[in-house]
Amino acid sequence: MPSQPLINDTERPIAVFASFSGAGGVERMLIHLLHGFVALGERVELVLIRDESPHLAHCPASVEQIRLHARHTLLAVPELAGYLRRHRPRALLAAKDRAGRAAVLARALSGVDTRLVLRLGTNLSTAMAERSAVERRLRYWPIRRLYPALDRIVAVSEGVAEDTARIARIPRARIQVIRNPVITPSLYEAAAAPCPHPWLAPGQPPVIMGAGRFQRQKDFPTLIRAFARVRAERDCRLMILGEGGGRAGLETLIAELGLSADVALPGFQPQLPAYLARAALFVLSSAWEGSPNVLTEALALGVPVVATDCPSGPSEILAGGRHGPLVPVGDVEALASAMLETLAHPHPASDLRAAVAEYEWMHSARAYLEALGVSAPV
C-alpha cells in the first residue's frame, strides 16, 4: 500500500458530508453551521452528493465545495473513501442517516483516522410506524450494524436521541443533544425586509401561518380543518408556506370547506422570516418532527405559537407547553380551541424570544466543534 502523504494536523480541514437536494430545513441548518465554523476560524470542506438546493447560494465563500459523481449516498462510498485518503480531514460531520452509514464504510475502506460524527434530525420510529415489520427490520438492520462504529452521534432533540438509542441499540450516553443553529443575524435582517403579500400589510385581518413541505408528516389537512372552525368564530386568514406533492389535495380540501377566499398557499418563500414576523400566530400541525426549526424561528421573532405534541421537539422547545399550547396530533377540535385562545391571549414577545436562546447559531457551532473533537475559541 502506498504511504499516505504527511499533512500537518493544523492544515487538515473539517469535512461536512451531505446531500443538498431541496429547500428543506436540514440544508438551511447546515449552511448556518458552516458560517459558524468559518467564523470560529476553521477550514471547512463541504463534500456533496447532490447540489440542487437554493440554500447552497448562501454557503460561505471560503468553504470549498467538493462534488462527488455518485447520485446516491451509499453508491458514493468509494469516492468518499478516496476523498478521505487524499484530504485526511481531522473530522467529518455526516448529515442524515444514509450519509452516516456511508461515512462508516468509507472510513473503513480508506484506512484513515478521521473522526466521524453523525447528525440526526428525525424521529425515525414514528416516521416508520405505518410500515410493515419487514420494512422496519430492513431499515433498522444497517443502523444497528454501522452506528456503533461512529465516534459520536448528535441528535437535534432529546426525543430524537432517545429514539435513536432504542433503534440502534447503543447506550444513550453515546448520543449528544445539540440544538439547531436556527437564530442568526440574517434571521432578523430577513424579518425586517419588506413582505410582498397583501394579506400581511398593516390593517389587514390577522394571519395564522403554517410552513413546511406539503407531505403527510406536516399534516396540513388538520390545520386547514381547525382553521375552518376558527374562521367561523372570528375574522382571520390562513397562509401555508411551502411546496410539495400534496398541494392538489390541500387545494381540494380548501375548496370543499369553502375557504378559498381565506386560505393562501403562496409556495416556497426564500424570505420566510419576512412573512413569519408579520403573522398573528404560527401553528405547527406535524405528525412527527426532529426539532422543528420554523417553530423556533417564530418564537425568536416573538410570534405566538401553537403546536402538536408530536414526537419529537415541540414539547422541548415549548417547555412542556409553558411558551405555547401543545395539542394531540390530528385533533382538529383541540387545535382550533388552542388557536382561538392564543389569538385572544398571546404570550409576551419578550418571553417567547428568551425561550429559544439555546438555538443561537454560534452556541450550536461551538458545541458541534466540541463533538468533532476540535477546540473552538471561547
PECORDA-V292096 format. One record per residue. N is the residue number from 1. RES is the residue in one letter. PHI is phi in radians with two decimals (none if undefined). OMEGA is omega as a letter, one per 20 degrees, with the letter a starting at -180 (NA if undefined). D_LAST is the distance of its C-alpha to the last C-alpha in Angstrom with 1 decimal. Layout:
{{N;RES;PHI;OMEGA;D_LAST} {N;RES;PHI;OMEGA;D_LAST}}
This chain:
{{1;M;none;r;41.5} {2;P;-1.14;a;40.1} {3;S;-1.22;r;37.1} {4;Q;-1.37;r;33.8} {5;P;-1.11;r;32.4} {6;L;-1.41;a;29.9} {7;I;-2.17;r;26.6} {8;N;-1.02;a;23.8} {9;D;-1.04;a;20.9} {10;T;-1.24;r;18.5} {11;E;-1.56;a;21.0} {12;R;-1.32;a;21.2} {13;P;-1.41;r;20.0} {14;I;-1.68;r;18.6} {15;A;-1.92;r;21.6} {16;V;-2.10;a;22.2} {17;F;-1.96;a;25.8} {18;A;-2.76;r;27.5} {19;S;-1.94;r;30.7} {20;F;-1.70;a;30.5} {21;S;-2.15;r;33.9} {22;G;3.11;a;33.8} {23;A;-1.89;a;32.2} {24;G;-1.40;a;30.7} {25;G;-1.21;a;27.4} {26;V;-1.09;a;26.1} {27;E;-1.07;a;26.3} {28;R;-1.13;r;24.7} {29;M;-1.15;r;21.7} {30;L;-1.14;r;21.3} {31;I;-1.09;r;21.4} {32;H;-1.04;a;18.6} {33;L;-1.14;r;16.5} {34;L;-1.07;r;17.5} {35;H;-1.09;r;16.4} {36;G;-1.13;r;12.9} {37;F;-1.06;a;12.9} {38;V;-1.13;r;14.4} {39;A;-1.08;r;12.0} {40;L;-1.57;r;9.2} {41;G;1.54;a;11.8} {42;E;-1.58;r;13.7} {43;R;-1.52;a;17.5} {44;V;-2.26;r;19.1} {45;E;-2.12;r;22.7} {46;L;-1.84;a;24.4} {47;V;-1.71;a;27.4} {48;L;-1.98;r;29.9} {49;I;-1.43;r;33.1} {50;R;-2.18;a;34.0} {51;D;-2.33;a;32.9} {52;E;-1.95;a;34.9} {53;S;-2.42;r;32.4} {54;P;-1.11;a;32.0} {55;H;-1.19;a;28.2} {56;L;-1.10;r;28.1} {57;A;-1.11;a;29.0} {58;H;-1.78;r;25.5} {59;C;-1.15;r;23.7} {60;P;-0.97;a;21.5} {61;A;-1.07;a;23.8} {62;S;-1.37;r;21.8} {63;V;-1.45;r;22.0} {64;E;-1.31;r;25.2} {65;Q;-1.73;a;27.4} {66;I;-1.95;a;29.7} {67;R;-1.70;r;32.6} {68;L;-1.50;a;34.6} {69;H;-1.42;a;38.3} {70;A;-1.10;r;38.7} {71;R;-1.78;r;38.9} {72;H;-2.20;a;38.2} {73;T;-1.00;a;35.1} {74;L;-1.23;r;37.0} {75;L;-1.28;a;39.3} {76;A;-1.49;a;36.3} {77;V;-0.96;a;35.7} {78;P;-1.07;r;37.5} {79;E;-1.12;r;35.7} {80;L;-1.14;r;32.3} {81;A;-1.07;r;33.2} {82;G;-1.11;r;34.2} {83;Y;-1.06;a;31.0} {84;L;-1.08;r;29.1} {85;R;-1.17;a;31.5} {86;R;-1.34;a;31.2} {87;H;-1.70;r;27.5} {88;R;0.81;r;26.1} {89;P;-1.06;r;22.8} {90;R;-1.11;a;20.2} {91;A;-2.66;r;20.0} {92;L;-2.24;r;21.9} {93;L;-1.76;r;21.2} {94;A;-1.74;a;24.6} {95;A;-1.77;r;25.3} {96;K;1.53;a;28.2} {97;D;-1.01;a;30.6} {98;R;-1.08;r;32.8} {99;A;-1.10;r;30.0} {100;G;-1.14;r;28.7} {101;R;-1.16;r;32.2} {102;A;-1.10;a;32.8} {103;A;-1.13;r;29.6} {104;V;-1.07;a;30.8} {105;L;-1.16;a;34.2} {106;A;-1.16;r;32.9} {107;R;-1.12;r;30.8} {108;A;-1.07;a;33.8} {109;L;-1.26;a;36.0} {110;S;-1.43;a;33.7} {111;G;1.34;a;33.2} {112;V;-1.64;a;29.5} {113;D;-1.81;a;26.6} {114;T;-0.98;r;24.2} {115;R;-1.31;a;22.2} {116;L;-1.94;r;23.4} {117;V;-2.23;r;21.7} {118;L;-1.95;r;23.8} {119;R;-1.78;r;22.9} {120;L;-2.10;a;25.8} {121;G;-2.27;a;26.5} {122;T;-2.29;r;30.1} {123;N;-1.42;a;32.1} {124;L;-1.17;a;34.5} {125;S;-1.11;r;37.1} {126;T;-1.23;r;37.8} {127;A;-1.09;a;38.0} {128;M;-1.68;a;40.5} {129;A;-1.05;a;42.4} {130;E;-1.61;r;45.4} {131;R;-1.43;r;45.7} {132;S;-1.27;r;48.3} {133;A;-1.05;r;47.7} {134;V;-1.15;r;48.2} {135;E;-1.08;r;45.7} {136;R;-1.12;a;43.0} {137;R;-1.09;r;43.9} {138;L;-1.16;r;43.6} {139;R;-1.31;a;40.2} {140;Y;-1.48;a;38.8} {141;W;-1.01;r;40.3} {142;P;-1.15;r;38.0} {143;I;-1.10;a;34.9} {144;R;-1.19;r;36.2} {145;R;-1.37;a;37.0} {146;L;-1.81;a;33.8} {147;Y;-1.05;r;30.8} {148;P;-1.03;a;31.0} {149;A;-1.43;r;30.1} {150;L;-1.25;r;26.7} {151;D;-1.37;r;23.7} {152;R;-2.78;r;22.0} {153;I;-2.03;r;23.1} {154;V;-1.93;r;20.9} {155;A;-1.95;a;22.9} {156;V;-1.47;r;22.3} {157;S;-2.70;r;23.9} {158;E;-1.08;r;25.3} {159;G;-1.10;r;28.8} {160;V;-1.14;r;28.0} {161;A;-1.07;a;26.5} {162;E;-1.16;r;29.6} {163;D;-1.11;a;31.9} {164;T;-1.13;r;30.5} {165;A;-1.05;r;30.8} {166;R;-1.15;a;34.4} {167;I;-1.16;a;35.3} {168;A;-1.38;a;33.7} {169;R;1.01;r;34.9} {170;I;-2.16;a;31.6} {171;P;-1.08;r;29.8} {172;R;-1.01;a;27.7} {173;A;-1.12;a;25.0} {174;R;-1.45;a;24.5} {175;I;-1.98;a;23.4} {176;Q;-1.87;r;20.0} {177;V;-1.65;r;19.8} {178;I;-2.25;a;17.2} {179;R;-1.20;a;18.1} {180;N;-1.10;r;19.1} {181;P;-1.41;a;17.1} {182;V;-1.46;a;19.9} {183;I;-1.63;a;18.8} {184;T;-2.22;r;18.1} {185;P;-1.00;a;19.2} {186;S;-1.16;r;22.2} {187;L;-1.06;a;23.3} {188;Y;-1.29;r;24.1} {189;E;-1.11;r;25.6} {190;A;-1.17;r;27.8} {191;A;-1.15;a;28.8} {192;A;-1.44;a;30.0} {193;A;-1.24;r;32.1} {194;P;-1.07;r;35.9} {195;C;-1.97;a;37.2} {196;P;-1.38;a;40.5} {197;H;-1.37;a;42.0} {198;P;-1.11;r;44.8} {199;W;-1.11;a;44.2} {200;L;-1.73;r;40.9} {201;A;-1.33;r;42.4} {202;P;-1.00;r;42.8} {203;G;1.54;r;45.9} {204;Q;-1.47;r;46.0} {205;P;-1.02;a;46.3} {206;P;-1.05;a;43.0} {207;V;-1.91;r;41.5} {208;I;-1.57;a;40.2} {209;M;-2.19;r;37.9} {210;G;-2.19;a;37.1} {211;A;-2.74;r;35.2} {212;G;2.57;r;35.1} {213;R;-1.20;r;37.2} {214;F;-1.39;a;40.9} {215;Q;-2.59;a;41.1} {216;R;-0.98;a;42.1} {217;Q;-0.96;a;38.6} {218;K;-1.41;r;38.1} {219;D;0.84;r;41.6} {220;F;-1.17;r;42.3} {221;P;-0.99;r;46.0} {222;T;-1.12;r;45.1} {223;L;-1.10;a;43.2} {224;I;-1.14;r;46.2} {225;R;-1.13;r;48.7} {226;A;-1.15;r;46.7} {227;F;-1.08;r;46.5} {228;A;-0.98;r;50.3} {229;R;-1.24;r;50.6} {230;V;-1.13;a;48.3} {231;R;-1.10;r;50.1} {232;A;-1.20;a;53.4} {233;E;-1.89;a;52.2} {234;R;-2.71;a;50.3} {235;D;-1.31;r;49.9} {236;C;-2.87;r;46.8} {237;R;-2.32;r;45.7} {238;L;-2.14;r;43.6} {239;M;-2.25;r;41.6} {240;I;-2.06;a;40.0} {241;L;-1.59;r;37.8} {242;G;2.51;a;37.8} {243;E;-2.67;r;40.2} {244;G;2.67;a;41.6} {245;G;-1.16;a;44.8} {246;G;-1.53;a;45.5} {247;R;-1.01;a;46.2} {248;A;-1.04;r;50.0} {249;G;-1.13;r;50.1} {250;L;-1.17;r;48.0} {251;E;-1.10;r;50.3} {252;T;-1.12;r;53.3} {253;L;-1.09;r;52.0} {254;I;-1.04;r;51.3} {255;A;-1.16;a;54.8} {256;E;-1.07;a;56.4} {257;L;-1.53;r;54.8} {258;G;1.20;a;56.0} {259;L;-1.93;a;52.5} {260;S;-1.02;a;52.6} {261;A;-1.40;a;52.5} {262;D;-2.11;r;49.5} {263;V;-2.18;r;47.2} {264;A;-2.08;r;45.4} {265;L;-2.13;a;43.8} {266;P;-1.36;r;42.4} {267;G;1.52;r;40.7} {268;F;-1.21;a;37.2} {269;Q;-2.11;a;35.4} {270;P;-1.06;r;32.5} {271;Q;-1.76;a;31.6} {272;L;-0.91;a;31.6} {273;P;-1.03;r;29.4} {274;A;-1.14;r;32.2} {275;Y;-1.33;a;34.6} {276;L;-1.05;a;32.5} {277;A;-1.13;a;31.6} {278;R;-1.75;r;35.4} {279;A;-1.36;r;36.4} {280;A;-1.40;a;37.9} {281;L;-2.80;r;36.7} {282;F;-1.90;a;34.9} {283;V;-2.16;r;36.4} {284;L;-1.82;a;35.1} {285;S;-1.90;a;38.2} {286;S;-1.10;r;36.9} {287;A;-1.46;r;38.6} {288;W;-2.75;r;35.3} {289;E;-2.62;r;31.7} {290;G;-1.85;r;28.4} {291;S;-2.62;a;26.1} {292;P;-1.19;a;27.9} {293;N;-1.11;a;25.6} {294;V;-1.17;r;28.2} {295;L;-1.13;r;28.5} {296;T;-1.12;r;24.8} {297;E;-1.09;r;25.3} {298;A;-1.02;r;28.4} {299;L;-1.11;r;26.7} {300;A;-1.07;r;23.8} {301;L;-1.61;r;26.7} {302;G;1.36;a;28.5} {303;V;-1.58;r;31.3} {304;P;-1.05;a;33.2} {305;V;-2.39;r;33.4} {306;V;-2.32;a;35.7} {307;A;-2.51;r;35.0} {308;T;-1.29;r;36.9} {309;D;-1.53;a;35.7} {310;C;-1.54;r;35.4} {311;P;-1.44;i;33.6} {312;S;-2.44;r;30.7} {313;G;2.10;a;28.0} {314;P;-1.00;a;29.8} {315;S;-1.12;r;30.3} {316;E;-1.20;a;26.6} {317;I;-1.13;a;25.6} {318;L;-1.63;r;28.4} {319;A;0.90;r;27.9} {320;G;1.20;r;31.4} {321;G;1.86;a;33.0} {322;R;-1.17;a;31.6} {323;H;-1.82;r;30.2} {324;G;2.93;a;33.2} {325;P;-1.11;r;36.2} {326;L;-2.00;a;36.3} {327;V;-2.19;r;39.7} {328;P;-1.09;r;41.3} {329;V;-1.05;r;41.1} {330;G;1.35;a;44.2} {331;D;-1.63;a;45.6} {332;V;-1.09;a;46.9} {333;E;-1.11;a;48.3} {334;A;-1.14;r;45.1} {335;L;-1.15;r;43.0} {336;A;-1.07;r;45.4} {337;S;-1.07;r;45.6} {338;A;-1.16;r;41.8} {339;M;-1.12;r;41.7} {340;L;-1.10;a;44.5} {341;E;-1.12;a;42.9} {342;T;-1.28;r;39.5} {343;L;-1.08;a;41.2} {344;A;-1.34;a;43.1} {345;H;-2.38;a;40.3} {346;P;-1.24;r;36.9} {347;H;-1.19;r;33.7} {348;P;-1.06;a;32.1} {349;A;-1.02;a;29.7} {350;S;-1.12;r;27.0} {351;D;-1.17;a;27.1} {352;L;-1.15;r;26.9} {353;R;-1.10;a;23.7} {354;A;-1.16;a;22.0} {355;A;-1.19;a;23.0} {356;V;-2.07;a;20.8} {357;A;-1.04;a;17.4} {358;E;-1.13;a;16.1} {359;Y;-1.68;r;17.2} {360;E;-1.21;a;14.9} {361;W;-1.10;a;14.1} {362;M;-1.31;r;10.4} {363;H;-1.03;r;10.1} {364;S;-1.18;a;12.7} {365;A;-1.06;r;11.5} {366;R;-1.10;r;8.4} {367;A;-1.15;r;11.1} {368;Y;-1.15;r;13.5} {369;L;-1.08;r;11.7} {370;E;-1.09;r;11.5} {371;A;-1.10;r;15.2} {372;L;-1.39;r;15.9} {373;G;1.39;a;14.9} {374;V;-1.96;r;12.3} {375;S;-1.39;r;9.1} {376;A;-1.76;r;6.4} {377;P;-1.07;r;3.8} {378;V;-1.36;NA;0.0}}
